[in-house]
Amino acid sequence: MKLTLRNPLLRAQAIRAIQSIPPNEVMDFTLVPHKSSRSLEQNARYWSLLTEISEQLKPEGGEYSPETWHEYAKARFLGKDVVIVDGEPFLIAKTSTKLKVAEFGDFMTQVEAWAVEHGVKFTEWREA
């Protein structure tokens, strides 16, 4: 069982769950600080970066969507997983959705630095 103790009701549920363990049963219990996944602001800024990359970077004359650049960035900076289907291996970019706030910030920094090295000039991003 995994609970995120973000309110008194969930804390009470966790206490009840612990109290319901039979006295003779041995269980492991770990309590760790919660680390939020990327924030909405980070997500908005990231897609803004990808849009600017899409508008400015045309490798060998090709035009690519922000979604395509997202797939490229995941594969380049997060790595790839090998998935075998019907005996055939496929490389799939690792997901960015499970990155914590700090990890996603590092990922965005890598994407932005790479883009600047390739001539992209970003406008200053501001929250709306």
KAFENWO-V161247 format. One record per backbone hydrogen bond with DSSP energy under -1.0 kcal/mol. CO is the residue of the C=O (numbers start at 1). NH is the residue of the N-H. Records with the same first field share a line. If there is no record, write none. Layout:
CO->NH + NH
This chain:
4->6
7->11
8->12
9->13
10->14
11->15
12->16
13->17
14->18
15->19
16->20
18->21
22->25
36->101
39->43
40->44
41->45
42->46
43->47
44->48
45->49
46->50
47->51
48->52
49->53
50->54
51->55
52->56
53->57
58->61
59->62
65->69
66->70
67->71
68->72
69->73
70->74
71->75
72->76
73->77
74->78
79->94
81->92
83->90
85->88
88->85
90->83
92->81
96->99
99->38
100->104
101->105
102->106
103->107
104->108
105->109
106->110
107->111
108->112
109->113
110->114
111->115
112->116
113->117
115->120
116->119
